[in-house]
């Protein structure tokens, strides 16, 4: 069974997450999402989740890049993407090995 490991973030990311800017943005997203997890509807242990990181530090102009999740759903979302990334790496390696075996490069 694959286990989610809370990845360490960069110091810049940690500063952003503890900033007044982020608190205000999370409040805005929380109000928009009606103080409920977008997946299960819970109103406990809510966290603001980055859907995409392409506007990191400029989320206020791209509120569609974030949503409110409870801690449990947030953990599951990251676990899902971690597993997907692992599978992608695995199959890319297998395709590379097969191409090498067949002499494609």
ZAVEXLUM-849948 format. One record per residue: residue number from 0; residue in one letter; x, y, z of N, C-alpha, C in turn. Coordinates in pm, whole numbers, plus 50000, padded with zeros to 5 digits. Atoms other than C-alpha are relative to their C-alpha. Example, Ala and Ser with C-alpha at 12.3 -4.5 7.8 and 13.67 -1.06 7.14 Angstrom:
residues 2
<atom><seq>0</seq><type>a</type><n_px>50089</n_px><n_py>49881</n_py><n_pz>50000</n_pz><ca_px>51230</ca_px><ca_py>49550</ca_py><ca_pz>50780</ca_pz><c_px>50090</c_px><c_py>50120</c_py><c_pz>50000</c_pz></atom>
<atom><seq>1</seq><type>s</type><n_px>49918</n_px><n_py>49881</n_py><n_pz>49994</n_pz><ca_px>51367</ca_px><ca_py>49894</ca_py><ca_pz>50714</ca_pz><c_px>49923</c_px><c_py>50109</c_py><c_pz>50073</c_pz></atom>
END
This chain:
residues 105
<atom><seq>0</seq><type>x</type><n_px>50084</n_px><n_py>49881</n_py><n_pz>50000</n_pz><ca_px>50000</ca_px><ca_py>50000</ca_py><ca_pz>50000</ca_pz><c_px>50088</c_px><c_py>50124</c_py><c_pz>50000</c_pz></atom>
<atom><seq>1</seq><type>x</type><n_px>49925</n_px><n_py>49875</n_py><n_pz>50008</n_pz><ca_px>50133</ca_px><ca_py>50340</ca_py><ca_pz>49905</ca_pz><c_px>49960</c_px><c_py>50090</c_py><c_pz>50115</c_pz></atom>
<atom><seq>2</seq><type>x</type><n_px>50031</n_px><n_py>49913</n_py><n_pz>49887</n_pz><ca_px>50158</ca_px><ca_py>50579</ca_py><ca_pz>50198</ca_pz><c_px>50037</c_px><c_py>50143</c_py><c_pz>49967</c_pz></atom>
<atom><seq>3</seq><type>x</type><n_px>49976</n_px><n_py>49858</n_py><n_pz>50022</n_pz><ca_px>50127</ca_px><ca_py>50954</ca_py><ca_pz>50173</ca_pz><c_px>50107</c_px><c_py>50049</c_py><c_pz>50095</c_pz></atom>
<atom><seq>4</seq><type>x</type><n_px>49897</n_px><n_py>49939</n_py><n_pz>49918</n_pz><ca_px>50432</ca_px><ca_py>51136</ca_py><ca_pz>50297</ca_pz><c_px>49991</c_px><c_py>50150</c_py><c_pz>49980</c_pz></atom>
<atom><seq>5</seq><type>x</type><n_px>50009</n_px><n_py>49855</n_py><n_pz>50008</n_pz><ca_px>50396</ca_px><ca_py>51502</ca_py><ca_pz>50377</ca_pz><c_px>50134</c_px><c_py>50054</c_py><c_pz>49953</c_pz></atom>
<atom><seq>6</seq><type>x</type><n_px>49875</n_px><n_py>49954</n_py><n_pz>50058</n_pz><ca_px>50659</ca_px><ca_py>51652</ca_py><ca_pz>50152</ca_pz><c_px>50041</c_px><c_py>50133</c_py><c_pz>50060</c_pz></atom>
<atom><seq>7</seq><type>x</type><n_px>49947</n_px><n_py>49875</n_py><n_pz>49947</n_pz><ca_px>50882</ca_px><ca_py>51928</ca_py><ca_pz>50280</ca_pz><c_px>49996</c_px><c_py>50104</c_py><c_pz>49888</c_pz></atom>
<atom><seq>8</seq><type>x</type><n_px>50009</n_px><n_py>49893</n_py><n_pz>50097</n_pz><ca_px>50825</ca_px><ca_py>52258</ca_py><ca_pz>50106</ca_pz><c_px>50119</c_px><c_py>50094</c_py><c_pz>50014</c_pz></atom>
<atom><seq>9</seq><type>x</type><n_px>49891</n_px><n_py>49903</n_py><n_pz>49998</n_pz><ca_px>51073</ca_px><ca_py>52527</ca_py><ca_pz>50018</ca_pz><c_px>49974</c_px><c_py>50108</c_py><c_pz>50105</c_pz></atom>
<atom><seq>10</seq><type>x</type><n_px>50019</n_px><n_py>49890</n_py><n_pz>49904</n_pz><ca_px>51133</ca_px><ca_py>52812</ca_py><ca_pz>50264</ca_pz><c_px>49908</c_px><c_py>50110</c_py><c_pz>49945</c_pz></atom>
<atom><seq>11</seq><type>x</type><n_px>50085</n_px><n_py>49898</n_py><n_pz>50062</n_pz><ca_px>50965</ca_px><ca_py>53050</ca_py><ca_pz>50017</ca_pz><c_px>49853</c_px><c_py>49960</c_py><c_pz>50008</c_pz></atom>
<atom><seq>12</seq><type>x</type><n_px>50137</n_px><n_py>50050</n_py><n_pz>49993</n_pz><ca_px>50653</ca_px><ca_py>52831</ca_py><ca_pz>50005</ca_pz><c_px>49949</c_px><c_py>50008</c_py><c_pz>50144</c_pz></atom>
<atom><seq>13</seq><type>x</type><n_px>50039</n_px><n_py>49994</n_py><n_pz>49858</n_pz><ca_px>50645</ca_px><ca_py>52807</ca_py><ca_pz>50385</ca_pz><c_px>49970</c_px><c_py>50144</c_py><c_pz>50042</c_pz></atom>
<atom><seq>14</seq><type>x</type><n_px>50025</n_px><n_py>49859</n_py><n_pz>49969</n_pz><ca_px>50671</ca_px><ca_py>53188</ca_py><ca_pz>50411</ca_pz><c_px>49866</c_px><c_py>50044</c_py><c_pz>49941</c_pz></atom>
<atom><seq>15</seq><type>x</type><n_px>50127</n_px><n_py>49966</n_py><n_pz>50063</n_pz><ca_px>50382</ca_px><ca_py>53225</ca_py><ca_pz>50166</ca_pz><c_px>49883</c_px><c_py>49946</c_py><c_pz>50081</c_pz></atom>
<atom><seq>16</seq><type>x</type><n_px>50110</n_px><n_py>50064</n_py><n_pz>49927</n_pz><ca_px>50166</ca_px><ca_py>52980</ca_py><ca_pz>50363</ca_pz><c_px>49976</c_px><c_py>50062</c_py><c_pz>50138</c_pz></atom>
<atom><seq>17</seq><type>x</type><n_px>50018</n_px><n_py>49938</n_py><n_pz>49868</n_pz><ca_px>50223</ca_px><ca_py>53173</ca_py><ca_pz>50688</ca_pz><c_px>49979</c_px><c_py>50151</c_py><c_pz>49989</c_pz></atom>
<atom><seq>18</seq><type>x</type><n_px>50014</n_px><n_py>49855</n_py><n_pz>50021</n_pz><ca_px>50172</ca_px><ca_py>53520</ca_py><ca_pz>50536</ca_pz><c_px>49856</c_px><c_py>50048</c_py><c_pz>50018</c_pz></atom>
<atom><seq>19</seq><type>x</type><n_px>50132</n_px><n_py>49937</n_py><n_pz>49995</n_pz><ca_px>49883</ca_px><ca_py>53759</ca_py><ca_pz>50582</ca_pz><c_px>49929</c_px><c_py>49989</c_py><c_pz>49867</c_pz></atom>
<atom><seq>20</seq><type>x</type><n_px>50057</n_px><n_py>50016</n_py><n_pz>50135</n_pz><ca_px>49833</ca_px><ca_py>53741</ca_py><ca_pz>50206</ca_pz><c_px>49927</c_px><c_py>49865</c_py><c_pz>49990</c_pz></atom>
<atom><seq>21</seq><type>x</type><n_px>50061</n_px><n_py>50133</n_py><n_pz>50011</n_pz><ca_px>49766</ca_px><ca_py>53367</ca_py><ca_pz>50229</ca_pz><c_px>49879</c_px><c_py>49987</c_py><c_pz>50091</c_pz></atom>
<atom><seq>22</seq><type>x</type><n_px>50116</n_px><n_py>50005</n_py><n_pz>49909</n_pz><ca_px>49536</ca_px><ca_py>53404</ca_py><ca_pz>50533</ca_pz><c_px>49879</c_px><c_py>50069</c_py><c_pz>49937</c_pz></atom>
<atom><seq>23</seq><type>x</type><n_px>50109</n_px><n_py>49928</n_py><n_pz>50067</n_pz><ca_px>49328</ca_px><ca_py>53661</ca_py><ca_pz>50342</ca_pz><c_px>49946</c_px><c_py>49920</c_py><c_pz>49882</c_pz></atom>
<atom><seq>24</seq><type>x</type><n_px>50043</n_px><n_py>50078</n_py><n_pz>50116</n_pz><ca_px>49322</ca_px><ca_py>53445</ca_py><ca_pz>50030</ca_pz><c_px>49920</c_px><c_py>49878</c_py><c_pz>50045</c_pz></atom>
<atom><seq>25</seq><type>x</type><n_px>50072</n_px><n_py>50117</n_py><n_pz>49948</n_pz><ca_px>49218</ca_px><ca_py>53137</ca_py><ca_pz>50230</ca_pz><c_px>49861</c_px><c_py>50040</c_py><c_pz>50049</c_pz></atom>
<atom><seq>26</seq><type>x</type><n_px>50129</n_px><n_py>49951</n_py><n_pz>49952</n_pz><ca_px>48940</ca_px><ca_py>53340</ca_py><ca_pz>50391</ca_pz><c_px>49905</c_px><c_py>50023</c_py><c_pz>49882</c_pz></atom>
<atom><seq>27</seq><type>x</type><n_px>50080</n_px><n_py>49975</n_py><n_pz>50121</n_pz><ca_px>48819</ca_px><ca_py>53446</ca_py><ca_pz>50046</ca_pz><c_px>49951</c_px><c_py>49869</c_py><c_pz>49939</c_pz></atom>
<atom><seq>28</seq><type>x</type><n_px>50036</n_px><n_py>50130</n_py><n_pz>50057</n_pz><ca_px>48823</ca_px><ca_py>53087</ca_py><ca_pz>49916</ca_pz><c_px>49901</c_px><c_py>49927</c_py><c_pz>50091</c_pz></atom>
<atom><seq>29</seq><type>x</type><n_px>50091</n_px><n_py>50064</n_py><n_pz>49903</n_pz><ca_px>48654</ca_px><ca_py>52962</ca_py><ca_pz>50235</ca_pz><c_px>49859</c_px><c_py>50055</c_py><c_pz>49985</c_pz></atom>
<atom><seq>30</seq><type>x</type><n_px>50132</n_px><n_py>49938</n_py><n_pz>50018</n_pz><ca_px>48369</ca_px><ca_py>53210</ca_py><ca_pz>50190</ca_pz><c_px>49938</c_px><c_py>49956</c_py><c_pz>49868</c_pz></atom>
<atom><seq>31</seq><type>x</type><n_px>50050</n_px><n_py>50043</n_py><n_pz>50131</n_pz><ca_px>48338</ca_px><ca_py>53124</ca_py><ca_pz>49821</ca_pz><c_px>49949</c_px><c_py>49856</c_py><c_pz>50005</c_pz></atom>
<atom><seq>32</seq><type>x</type><n_px>50036</n_px><n_py>50142</n_py><n_pz>49993</n_pz><ca_px>48324</ca_px><ca_py>52751</ca_py><ca_pz>49901</ca_pz><c_px>49905</c_px><c_py>49969</c_py><c_pz>50117</c_pz></atom>
<atom><seq>33</seq><type>x</type><n_px>50102</n_px><n_py>50009</n_py><n_pz>49895</n_pz><ca_px>48074</ca_px><ca_py>52818</ca_py><ca_pz>50183</ca_pz><c_px>50046</c_px><c_py>49919</c_py><c_pz>50121</c_pz></atom>
<atom><seq>34</seq><type>x</type><n_px>49943</n_px><n_py>50062</n_py><n_pz>49880</n_pz><ca_px>48306</ca_px><ca_py>52689</ca_py><ca_pz>50457</ca_pz><c_px>49976</c_px><c_py>49848</c_py><c_pz>50003</c_pz></atom>
<atom><seq>35</seq><type>x</type><n_px>50020</n_px><n_py>50145</n_py><n_pz>50012</n_pz><ca_px>48270</ca_px><ca_py>52330</ca_py><ca_pz>50330</ca_pz><c_px>50105</c_px><c_py>49941</c_py><c_pz>49906</c_pz></atom>
<atom><seq>36</seq><type>x</type><n_px>49909</n_px><n_py>50074</n_py><n_pz>50087</n_pz><ca_px>48506</ca_px><ca_py>52075</ca_py><ca_pz>50181</ca_pz><c_px>49929</c_px><c_py>49979</c_py><c_pz>49867</c_pz></atom>
<atom><seq>37</seq><type>x</type><n_px>50059</n_px><n_py>50015</n_py><n_pz>50134</n_pz><ca_px>48446</ca_px><ca_py>52068</ca_py><ca_pz>49805</ca_pz><c_px>49979</c_px><c_py>49854</c_py><c_pz>49962</c_pz></atom>
<atom><seq>38</seq><type>x</type><n_px>50017</n_px><n_py>50141</n_py><n_pz>50033</n_pz><ca_px>48471</ca_px><ca_py>51689</ca_py><ca_pz>49804</ca_pz><c_px>49896</c_px><c_py>49930</c_py><c_pz>50086</c_pz></atom>
<atom><seq>39</seq><type>x</type><n_px>50090</n_px><n_py>50077</n_py><n_pz>49912</n_pz><ca_px>48289</ca_px><ca_py>51557</ca_py><ca_pz>50110</ca_pz><c_px>49897</c_px><c_py>50085</c_py><c_pz>50073</c_pz></atom>
<atom><seq>40</seq><type>x</type><n_px>50097</n_px><n_py>49913</n_py><n_pz>49935</n_pz><ca_px>48104</ca_px><ca_py>51861</ca_py><ca_pz>50243</ca_pz><c_px>50027</c_px><c_py>50028</c_py><c_pz>50147</c_pz></atom>
<atom><seq>41</seq><type>x</type><n_px>49968</n_px><n_py>49979</n_py><n_pz>49860</n_pz><ca_px>48268</ca_px><ca_py>51854</ca_py><ca_pz>50586</ca_pz><c_px>50031</c_px><c_py>50148</c_py><c_pz>50027</c_pz></atom>
<atom><seq>42</seq><type>x</type><n_px>49963</n_px><n_py>49864</n_py><n_pz>49960</n_pz><ca_px>48311</ca_px><ca_py>52181</ca_py><ca_pz>50776</ca_pz><c_px>50107</c_px><c_py>49997</c_py><c_pz>50110</c_pz></atom>
<atom><seq>43</seq><type>x</type><n_px>49897</n_px><n_py>50019</n_py><n_pz>49896</n_pz><ca_px>48592</ca_px><ca_py>52050</ca_py><ca_pz>51002</ca_pz><c_px>50140</c_px><c_py>49995</c_py><c_pz>49937</c_pz></atom>
<atom><seq>44</seq><type>x</type><n_px>49858</n_px><n_py>50007</n_py><n_pz>50041</n_pz><ca_px>48972</ca_px><ca_py>52093</ca_py><ca_pz>50968</ca_pz><c_px>50019</c_px><c_py>50040</c_py><c_pz>49854</c_pz></atom>
<atom><seq>45</seq><type>x</type><n_px>49995</n_px><n_py>49956</n_py><n_pz>50140</n_pz><ca_px>48948</ca_px><ca_py>52295</ca_py><ca_pz>50647</ca_pz><c_px>50135</c_px><c_py>50058</c_py><c_pz>49963</c_pz></atom>
<atom><seq>46</seq><type>x</type><n_px>49873</n_px><n_py>49953</n_py><n_pz>50054</n_pz><ca_px>49254</ca_px><ca_py>52369</ca_py><ca_pz>50433</ca_pz><c_px>49977</c_px><c_py>50050</c_py><c_pz>49858</c_pz></atom>
<atom><seq>47</seq><type>x</type><n_px>50008</n_px><n_py>49948</n_py><n_pz>50136</n_pz><ca_px>49301</ca_px><ca_py>52568</ca_py><ca_pz>50116</ca_pz><c_px>50099</c_px><c_py>49923</c_py><c_pz>49913</c_pz></atom>
<atom><seq>48</seq><type>x</type><n_px>49920</n_px><n_py>50087</n_py><n_pz>50088</n_pz><ca_px>49430</ca_px><ca_py>52343</ca_py><ca_pz>49837</ca_pz><c_px>50032</c_px><c_py>50070</c_py><c_pz>49869</c_pz></atom>
<atom><seq>49</seq><type>x</type><n_px>49961</n_px><n_py>49953</n_py><n_pz>50134</n_pz><ca_px>49628</ca_px><ca_py>52457</ca_py><ca_pz>49533</ca_pz><c_px>49960</c_px><c_py>49893</c_py><c_pz>49899</c_pz></atom>
<atom><seq>50</seq><type>x</type><n_px>50033</n_px><n_py>50092</n_py><n_pz>50109</n_pz><ca_px>49472</ca_px><ca_py>52292</ca_py><ca_pz>49229</ca_pz><c_px>50116</c_px><c_py>49999</c_py><c_pz>49901</c_pz></atom>
<atom><seq>51</seq><type>x</type><n_px>49881</n_px><n_py>49984</n_py><n_pz>50084</n_pz><ca_px>49757</ca_px><ca_py>52425</ca_py><ca_pz>49017</ca_pz><c_px>50094</c_px><c_py>50095</c_py><c_pz>50072</c_pz></atom>
<atom><seq>52</seq><type>x</type><n_px>49901</n_px><n_py>49913</n_py><n_pz>49938</n_pz><ca_px>50079</ca_px><ca_py>52592</ca_py><ca_pz>49126</ca_pz><c_px>50055</c_px><c_py>50104</c_py><c_pz>49903</c_pz></atom>
<atom><seq>53</seq><type>x</type><n_px>49946</n_px><n_py>49911</n_py><n_pz>50103</n_pz><ca_px>50128</ca_px><ca_py>52797</ca_py><ca_pz>48809</ca_pz><c_px>49990</c_px><c_py>50148</c_py><c_pz>50038</c_pz></atom>
<atom><seq>54</seq><type>x</type><n_px>50014</n_px><n_py>49860</n_py><n_pz>49958</n_pz><ca_px>50019</ca_px><ca_py>53118</ca_py><ca_pz>48984</ca_pz><c_px>50039</c_px><c_py>50019</c_py><c_pz>50148</c_pz></atom>
<atom><seq>55</seq><type>x</type><n_px>49956</n_px><n_py>49996</n_py><n_pz>49861</n_pz><ca_px>50195</ca_px><ca_py>53062</ca_py><ca_pz>49315</ca_pz><c_px>50044</c_px><c_py>50141</c_py><c_pz>50037</c_pz></atom>
<atom><seq>56</seq><type>x</type><n_px>49971</n_px><n_py>49866</n_py><n_pz>49957</n_pz><ca_px>50210</ca_px><ca_py>53390</ca_py><ca_pz>49502</ca_pz><c_px>49911</c_px><c_py>50105</c_py><c_pz>49936</c_pz></atom>
<atom><seq>57</seq><type>x</type><n_px>50092</n_px><n_py>49910</n_py><n_pz>50069</n_pz><ca_px>49952</ca_px><ca_py>53544</ca_py><ca_pz>49268</ca_pz><c_px>49860</c_px><c_py>49936</c_py><c_pz>49996</c_pz></atom>
<atom><seq>58</seq><type>x</type><n_px>50127</n_px><n_py>50073</n_py><n_pz>49997</n_pz><ca_px>49655</ca_px><ca_py>53326</ca_py><ca_pz>49367</ca_pz><c_px>49879</c_px><c_py>50094</c_py><c_pz>50002</c_pz></atom>
<atom><seq>59</seq><type>x</type><n_px>50113</n_px><n_py>49907</n_py><n_pz>49988</n_pz><ca_px>49436</ca_px><ca_py>53629</ca_py><ca_pz>49441</ca_pz><c_px>49941</c_px><c_py>50035</c_py><c_pz>49863</c_pz></atom>
<atom><seq>60</seq><type>x</type><n_px>50049</n_px><n_py>49972</n_py><n_pz>50135</n_pz><ca_px>49411</ca_px><ca_py>53689</ca_py><ca_pz>49066</ca_pz><c_px>49950</c_px><c_py>49875</c_py><c_pz>49928</c_pz></atom>
<atom><seq>61</seq><type>x</type><n_px>50041</n_px><n_py>50127</n_py><n_pz>50060</n_pz><ca_px>49338</ca_px><ca_py>53321</ca_py><ca_pz>48996</ca_pz><c_px>49932</c_px><c_py>49911</c_py><c_pz>50104</c_pz></atom>
<atom><seq>62</seq><type>x</type><n_px>50064</n_px><n_py>50078</n_py><n_pz>49894</n_pz><ca_px>49094</ca_px><ca_py>53197</ca_py><ca_pz>49263</ca_pz><c_px>49952</c_px><c_py>49862</c_py><c_pz>49953</c_pz></atom>
<atom><seq>63</seq><type>x</type><n_px>50040</n_px><n_py>50132</n_py><n_pz>50053</n_pz><ca_px>48993</ca_px><ca_py>52910</ca_py><ca_pz>49034</ca_pz><c_px>50110</c_px><c_py>49896</c_py><c_pz>50017</c_pz></atom>
<atom><seq>64</seq><type>x</type><n_px>49887</n_px><n_py>50091</n_py><n_pz>49979</n_pz><ca_px>49336</ca_px><ca_py>52759</ca_py><ca_pz>49107</ca_pz><c_px>50005</c_px><c_py>49945</c_py><c_pz>50142</c_pz></atom>
<atom><seq>65</seq><type>x</type><n_px>50001</n_px><n_py>50046</n_py><n_pz>49861</n_pz><ca_px>49236</ca_px><ca_py>52686</ca_py><ca_pz>49469</ca_pz><c_px>49859</c_px><c_py>49956</c_py><c_pz>50039</c_pz></atom>
<atom><seq>66</seq><type>x</type><n_px>50130</n_px><n_py>50040</n_py><n_pz>49946</n_pz><ca_px>48958</ca_px><ca_py>52516</ca_py><ca_pz>49662</ca_pz><c_px>50018</c_px><c_py>49960</c_py><c_pz>50146</c_pz></atom>
<atom><seq>67</seq><type>x</type><n_px>49999</n_px><n_py>50036</n_py><n_pz>49859</n_pz><ca_px>48866</ca_px><ca_py>52433</ca_py><ca_pz>50019</ca_pz><c_px>49979</c_px><c_py>49850</c_py><c_pz>50013</c_pz></atom>
<atom><seq>68</seq><type>x</type><n_px>50010</n_px><n_py>50143</n_py><n_pz>49974</n_pz><ca_px>48921</ca_px><ca_py>52075</ca_py><ca_pz>50135</ca_pz><c_px>50018</c_px><c_py>49976</c_py><c_pz>50150</c_pz></atom>
<atom><seq>69</seq><type>x</type><n_px>49971</n_px><n_py>50039</n_py><n_pz>49862</n_pz><ca_px>48905</ca_px><ca_py>51908</ca_py><ca_pz>50474</ca_pz><c_px>50138</c_px><c_py>49931</c_py><c_pz>49998</c_pz></atom>
<atom><seq>70</seq><type>x</type><n_px>49865</n_px><n_py>50058</n_py><n_pz>49992</n_pz><ca_px>49239</ca_px><ca_py>51771</ca_py><ca_pz>50597</ca_pz><c_px>50004</c_px><c_py>49859</c_py><c_pz>49943</c_pz></atom>
<atom><seq>71</seq><type>x</type><n_px>50001</n_px><n_py>50138</n_py><n_pz>50049</n_pz><ca_px>49138</ca_px><ca_py>51412</ca_py><ca_pz>50516</ca_pz><c_px>49992</c_px><c_py>49994</c_py><c_pz>49848</c_pz></atom>
<atom><seq>72</seq><type>x</type><n_px>50010</n_px><n_py>49998</n_py><n_pz>50147</n_pz><ca_px>49032</ca_px><ca_py>51487</ca_py><ca_pz>50156</ca_pz><c_px>50127</c_px><c_py>50060</c_py><c_pz>49938</c_pz></atom>
<atom><seq>73</seq><type>x</type><n_px>49877</n_px><n_py>49939</n_py><n_pz>50050</n_pz><ca_px>49339</ca_px><ca_py>51709</ca_py><ca_pz>50111</ca_pz><c_px>50112</c_px><c_py>49896</c_py><c_pz>49994</c_pz></atom>
<atom><seq>74</seq><type>x</type><n_px>49901</n_px><n_py>50108</n_py><n_pz>49996</n_pz><ca_px>49560</ca_px><ca_py>51418</ca_py><ca_pz>50215</ca_pz><c_px>49976</c_px><c_py>49899</c_py><c_pz>49887</c_pz></atom>
<atom><seq>75</seq><type>x</type><n_px>50033</n_px><n_py>50096</n_py><n_pz>50105</n_pz><ca_px>49376</ca_px><ca_py>51185</ca_py><ca_pz>49976</ca_pz><c_px>50032</c_px><c_py>50054</c_py><c_pz>49861</c_pz></atom>
<atom><seq>76</seq><type>x</type><n_px>49969</n_px><n_py>49939</n_py><n_pz>50130</n_pz><ca_px>49412</ca_px><ca_py>51427</ca_py><ca_pz>49684</ca_pz><c_px>50150</c_px><c_py>49992</c_py><c_pz>49972</c_pz></atom>
<atom><seq>77</seq><type>x</type><n_px>49855</n_px><n_py>50005</n_py><n_pz>50019</n_pz><ca_px>49787</ca_px><ca_py>51449</ca_py><ca_pz>49737</ca_pz><c_px>50049</c_px><c_py>49856</c_py><c_pz>49985</c_pz></atom>
<atom><seq>78</seq><type>x</type><n_px>49965</n_px><n_py>50141</n_py><n_pz>50015</n_pz><ca_px>49813</ca_px><ca_py>51073</ca_py><ca_pz>49778</ca_pz><c_px>49970</c_px><c_py>49955</c_py><c_pz>49858</c_pz></atom>
<atom><seq>79</seq><type>x</type><n_px>50039</n_px><n_py>50036</n_py><n_pz>50137</n_pz><ca_px>49626</ca_px><ca_py>51028</ca_py><ca_pz>49450</ca_pz><c_px>50104</c_px><c_py>50051</c_py><c_pz>49899</c_pz></atom>
<atom><seq>80</seq><type>x</type><n_px>49904</n_px><n_py>49944</n_py><n_pz>50096</n_pz><ca_px>49864</ca_px><ca_py>51262</ca_py><ca_pz>49264</ca_pz><c_px>50139</c_px><c_py>49940</c_py><c_pz>50018</c_pz></atom>
<atom><seq>81</seq><type>x</type><n_px>49871</n_px><n_py>50066</n_py><n_pz>49977</n_pz><ca_px>50170</ca_px><ca_py>51105</ca_py><ca_pz>49429</ca_pz><c_px>50003</c_px><c_py>49863</c_py><c_pz>49932</c_pz></atom>
<atom><seq>82</seq><type>x</type><n_px>50009</n_px><n_py>50132</n_py><n_pz>50063</n_pz><ca_px>50055</ca_px><ca_py>50762</ca_py><ca_pz>49310</ca_pz><c_px>50004</c_px><c_py>50015</c_py><c_pz>49848</c_pz></atom>
<atom><seq>83</seq><type>x</type><n_px>49998</n_px><n_py>49977</n_py><n_pz>50145</n_pz><ca_px>49985</ca_px><ca_py>50897</ca_py><ca_pz>48960</ca_pz><c_px>50140</c_px><c_py>50034</c_py><c_pz>49951</c_pz></atom>
<atom><seq>84</seq><type>x</type><n_px>49863</n_px><n_py>49965</n_py><n_pz>50039</n_pz><ca_px>50332</ca_px><ca_py>51053</ca_py><ca_pz>48944</ca_pz><c_px>50090</c_px><c_py>49877</c_py><c_pz>50004</c_pz></atom>
<atom><seq>85</seq><type>x</type><n_px>49919</n_px><n_py>50122</n_py><n_pz>49989</n_pz><ca_px>50488</ca_px><ca_py>50725</ca_py><ca_pz>49061</ca_pz><c_px>49972</c_px><c_py>49905</c_py><c_pz>49884</c_pz></atom>
<atom><seq>86</seq><type>x</type><n_px>50036</n_px><n_py>50087</n_py><n_pz>50113</n_pz><ca_px>50297</ca_px><ca_py>50527</ca_py><ca_pz>48799</ca_pz><c_px>50053</c_px><c_py>50055</c_py><c_pz>49869</c_pz></atom>
<atom><seq>87</seq><type>x</type><n_px>49949</n_px><n_py>49937</n_py><n_pz>50122</n_pz><ca_px>50393</ca_px><ca_py>50774</ca_py><ca_pz>48528</ca_pz><c_px>50149</c_px><c_py>49974</c_py><c_pz>49987</c_pz></atom>
<atom><seq>88</seq><type>x</type><n_px>49856</n_px><n_py>50026</n_py><n_pz>50002</n_pz><ca_px>50761</ca_px><ca_py>50742</ca_py><ca_pz>48620</ca_pz><c_px>50028</c_px><c_py>49853</c_py><c_pz>49970</c_pz></atom>
<atom><seq>89</seq><type>x</type><n_px>49981</n_px><n_py>50144</n_py><n_pz>50020</n_pz><ca_px>50734</ca_px><ca_py>50362</ca_py><ca_pz>48632</ca_pz><c_px>49980</c_px><c_py>49963</c_py><c_pz>49853</c_pz></atom>
<atom><seq>90</seq><type>x</type><n_px>50028</n_px><n_py>50038</n_py><n_pz>50139</n_pz><ca_px>50574</ca_px><ca_py>50331</ca_py><ca_pz>48287</ca_pz><c_px>50091</c_px><c_py>50071</c_py><c_pz>49900</c_pz></atom>
<atom><seq>91</seq><type>x</type><n_px>49902</n_px><n_py>49935</n_py><n_pz>50086</n_pz><ca_px>50808</ca_px><ca_py>50586</ca_py><ca_pz>48132</ca_pz><c_px>50130</c_px><c_py>49921</c_py><c_pz>49999</c_pz></atom>
<atom><seq>92</seq><type>x</type><n_px>49880</n_px><n_py>50082</n_py><n_pz>49991</n_pz><ca_px>51100</ca_px><ca_py>50378</ca_py><ca_pz>48258</ca_pz><c_px>49984</c_px><c_py>49869</c_py><c_pz>49922</c_pz></atom>
<atom><seq>93</seq><type>x</type><n_px>50026</n_px><n_py>50126</n_py><n_pz>50073</n_pz><ca_px>50942</ca_px><ca_py>50057</ca_py><ca_pz>48120</ca_pz><c_px>50004</c_px><c_py>50023</c_py><c_pz>49850</c_pz></atom>
<atom><seq>94</seq><type>x</type><n_px>49998</n_px><n_py>49970</n_py><n_pz>50144</n_pz><ca_px>50887</ca_px><ca_py>50220</ca_py><ca_pz>47777</ca_pz><c_px>50143</c_px><c_py>50025</c_py><c_pz>49953</c_pz></atom>
<atom><seq>95</seq><type>x</type><n_px>49861</n_px><n_py>49975</n_py><n_pz>50034</n_pz><ca_px>51247</ca_px><ca_py>50340</ca_py><ca_pz>47778</ca_pz><c_px>50078</c_px><c_py>49869</c_py><c_pz>49991</c_pz></atom>
<atom><seq>96</seq><type>x</type><n_px>49931</n_px><n_py>50129</n_py><n_pz>50000</n_pz><ca_px>51376</ca_px><ca_py>49992</ca_py><ca_pz>47867</ca_pz><c_px>49960</c_px><c_py>49917</c_py><c_pz>49878</c_pz></atom>
<atom><seq>97</seq><type>x</type><n_px>50047</n_px><n_py>50076</n_py><n_pz>50117</n_pz><ca_px>51162</ca_px><ca_py>49835</ca_py><ca_pz>47593</ca_pz><c_px>50059</c_px><c_py>50057</c_py><c_pz>49872</c_pz></atom>
<atom><seq>98</seq><type>x</type><n_px>49942</n_px><n_py>49938</n_py><n_pz>50118</n_pz><ca_px>51286</ca_px><ca_py>50087</ca_py><ca_pz>47336</ca_pz><c_px>50148</c_px><c_py>49966</c_py><c_pz>49989</c_pz></atom>
<atom><seq>99</seq><type>x</type><n_px>49858</n_px><n_py>50037</n_py><n_pz>50000</n_pz><ca_px>51646</ca_px><ca_py>50016</ca_py><ca_pz>47438</ca_pz><c_px>50016</c_px><c_py>49855</c_py><c_pz>49957</c_pz></atom>
<atom><seq>100</seq><type>x</type><n_px>49992</n_px><n_py>50142</n_py><n_pz>50032</n_pz><ca_px>51584</ca_px><ca_py>49640</ca_py><ca_pz>47417</ca_pz><c_px>49976</c_px><c_py>49976</c_py><c_pz>49851</c_pz></atom>
<atom><seq>101</seq><type>x</type><n_px>50030</n_px><n_py>50016</n_py><n_pz>50142</n_pz><ca_px>51441</ca_px><ca_py>49678</ca_py><ca_pz>47066</ca_pz><c_px>50097</c_px><c_py>50077</c_py><c_pz>49911</c_pz></atom>
<atom><seq>102</seq><type>x</type><n_px>49898</n_px><n_py>49931</n_py><n_pz>50076</n_pz><ca_px>51732</ca_px><ca_py>49896</ca_py><ca_pz>46961</ca_pz><c_px>49952</c_px><c_py>50130</c_py><c_pz>49935</c_pz></atom>
<atom><seq>103</seq><type>x</type><n_px>50050</n_px><n_py>49874</n_py><n_pz>50059</n_pz><ca_px>51529</ca_px><ca_py>50212</ca_py><ca_pz>46889</ca_pz><c_px>50094</c_px><c_py>50115</c_py><c_pz>50026</c_pz></atom>
<atom><seq>104</seq><type>x</type><n_px>49898</n_px><n_py>49898</n_py><n_pz>49973</n_pz><ca_px>51806</ca_px><ca_py>50417</ca_py><ca_pz>47048</ca_pz><c_px>50100</c_px><c_py>49946</c_py><c_pz>50100</c_pz></atom>
END
